[in-house]
Amino acid sequence: MSDSTPDEPKDGWTWKVRRAFIVAWVALGIAGALDHTIAQKLFGRRFDLWLPHLQYGFVMFNKNPHDPTVYDYTGEDGVRRPLAELVHTPALGYPDARLAVNVLFQPDYLKEVCYRATHGTTRRYTFLVDRYDIDVDTRRPVQSLALRCDAHGLASR
């Protein structure tokens, strides 16, 4: 005799309620996204969806930064690549954003990335930090910084 209880059959009413809830939640999420993007263009206004999280257009980032910083590096081959490639922390789909947030909240994070990338090797990198001002020019950085990264640590060039 087993102590475990058998799973509820998938044709039970609770399974149907769960499925309906998930479908409704996804549909409302899509409706909210469309309301704040396409409805404004098609109908010239947004609609009140009566749900607090959809009503006012609350999204993950409701205010976009106007001065993003981009972190890249060049190795011995001279090819510019995203600095997030040297970080071995899983970040499926958002490695550059994760790196930028880590640098923002941990001022010594670039030193740690350098240490981990060069520890026990003779590799040398140049870390490139470019800050853009989107209101001025999106193609050229307003501030650039090149840092030397090797076994001795991270230093200005």
Secondary structure, DSSP 8 states (H G I E B T S, - for coil): --SS-----TTSHHHHHHHHHHHHHHHHHHHHHHHTTHHHHHHSS----S-HHHHT---S-SS--SS-EEEEEE-TT--EEEGGGG--S--TT-HHHHHHHHHHH-TTHHHHHHHHHHTTS---EEEEEEE-BTTTBSSS-SEEEEEEEETTEEEE-
